[in-house]
Amino acid sequence: MASLNFATPPKTTDAAEALRQEVRDFLAVELRNRPPVKRAESWSGSDPDFSRKMAARGWIAMTWPKRYGGHERSALERYIVLEEMLAAGAPVGFHWVADRQSGPNILRNGTEAQRQLILPKIAAGECSFCIGMSEPDSGSDLAAARTRAQRVQGGWLVNGTKVWTSSAHRADYMILFCRTGAKSDDDRHAGASQFLVDMQQARGHGMTVRPILDMRGGHHFNEVAIENLLLPDDALLGNEGDGWKQVTAELAFERSGPDRFLSSFTLLIEAVRALGPAAPDRAAIAIGRLTSHTLALRRLSRSVAAMLQAGEDPALQAALVKDLGNVLEQETTEVVRLLIDVEPSEYEGNSDLSSVLAHLVMTAPSFSLRGGTREILRGIIARGLGLR
Ligand SMILES: Cc1cc2nc3c(=O)[nH]c(=O)nc-3n(C[C@H](O)[C@H](O)[C@H](O)COP(=O)(O)OP(=O)(O)OC[C@H]3O[C@@H](n4cnc5c(N)ncnc54)[C@H](O)[C@@H]3O)c2cc1C
């Protein structure tokens, strides 16, 4: 069996802990009126003004080069800002995808012109991204994607359908994954490419974005129909045909951060609050177990951040963090329901615990689907360990 190595996570420093305090002070002011049920939205909660305020503090694009609007801070410092934001339930959704994966993808694969055009806007908290990967017949099996970009005079002509595209109705850009060439007999990942789509130009000019409502009736994701959308030559991101390599590298950024194990953290806080200092032993043990799992995952996730910063490819480790993290996020809802006799309900006037629990009961099932399903992640882990 192959071995699974994690890097030693970086030790914290006085400067990093001073930054943590600075973030906490900022959040104490900015989130003073944010109710727990809104905090429970975690990184799905979006507020462009809040993103701009974070940017003004230098807390977006933290590790990127200064010439692209970044701040050249360490992966550890970035991690501290992310975990404090998530633990507090800050509305980071506007810039989250851009900061987490689209920006790093452009930094790695974009042309100089693409970097200069887009990265400073992300760093300023003024530019949001969506991810155009999944299709009606191609979710887990991304290599089966059928959306096609065909070279024509003056650019690329795109046709196809994307689905579950979070924020496509309001994002400034999409990174679109599609076919540009044929698969080969021995490589079904060949012939794919990524494109940078300016959504303001695309919507209504070959792209139709239709809402899909989630179980709570909320509008987060969409179906995106693309019919003869003309993209300019310079919309190609990276090399033609390198789409698979680029998208799998992007997924390591998508799968390993604290957003993959802190989505239920507001519920844990509300449960501790409701149980109080005289919690029965059974409850204290259960809460202690959830807390120790959170800390273990934090260590693993910080280790993956260190590997990414070192330019390594921790796709296997990232899959493991996401899978274990999603188990914890979903288990939290179940454990709280068993421990505390409370009706999950979002009706006004109900307790914070009741409304946060209701929110999580409705959203937690999606945690092990978004960003790659449990079965797919376990397949990646098994393959990485030489078990299949
Ligand atoms: C909240 C949310 C937000 C999302 N946002 C985006 C987004 O912004 N952009 C985007 O592109 N996509 C997005 N998605 C889509 C997500 O990536 C897909 O739902 C996911 O990849 C699964 O694809 P699918 O829904 O087509 O399910 P399928 O691939 O059809 O899978 C159905 C079931 O079969 C299982 N399965 C499939 N293949 C195998 C296999 N080989 N072995 C074992 N089991 C298998 C799966 O695990 C799953 O349980 C989002 C999804 C959710 C829930």
The ligand as an ORCA input file, in Angstrom:
! r2SCAN-3c Opt
* xyz 0 1
  C     -24.460     23.166     -3.071
  C     -23.815     22.748     -4.368
  C     -23.107     23.683     -5.089
  C     -22.493     23.315     -6.290
  N     -21.833     24.263     -7.008
  C     -21.247     23.928     -8.181
  C     -20.574     24.920     -8.956
  O     -20.509     26.086     -8.579
  N     -20.032     24.547    -10.129
  C     -20.077     23.261    -10.600
  O     -19.527     22.988    -11.651
  N     -20.733     22.292     -9.887
  C     -21.305     22.597     -8.695
  N     -21.978     21.646     -7.959
  C     -22.135     20.309     -8.546
  C     -21.318     19.231     -7.857
  O     -19.957     19.367     -8.165
  C     -21.912     17.904     -8.350
  O     -23.201     17.788     -7.786
  C     -21.096     16.738     -7.970
  O     -19.868     16.743     -8.636
  C     -21.839     15.411     -8.279
  O     -22.284     15.380     -9.572
  P     -23.820     14.998     -9.921
  O     -24.694     15.870     -9.093
  O     -23.973     15.019    -11.392
  O     -23.996     13.514     -9.370
  P     -23.562     12.167    -10.097
  O     -22.170     12.290    -10.613
  O     -24.633     11.766    -11.057
  O     -23.538     11.166     -8.873
  C     -24.738     10.628     -8.311
  C     -24.313      9.654     -7.208
  O     -23.544      8.580     -7.768
  C     -22.288      8.490     -7.129
  N     -21.244      8.137     -8.096
  C     -21.039      8.719     -9.305
  N     -19.958      8.156     -9.897
  C     -19.493      7.202     -9.059
  C     -18.392      6.301     -9.106
  N     -17.560      6.263    -10.157
  N     -18.203      5.474     -8.057
  C     -19.031      5.520     -6.983
  N     -20.087      6.341     -6.875
  C     -20.317      7.191     -7.902
  C     -22.028      9.882     -6.550
  O     -21.131      9.834     -5.460
  C     -23.413     10.320     -6.146
  O     -23.745      9.817     -4.894
  C     -22.596     21.976     -6.767
  C     -23.312     21.035     -6.023
  C     -23.930     21.410     -4.845
  C     -24.690     20.371     -4.071
*
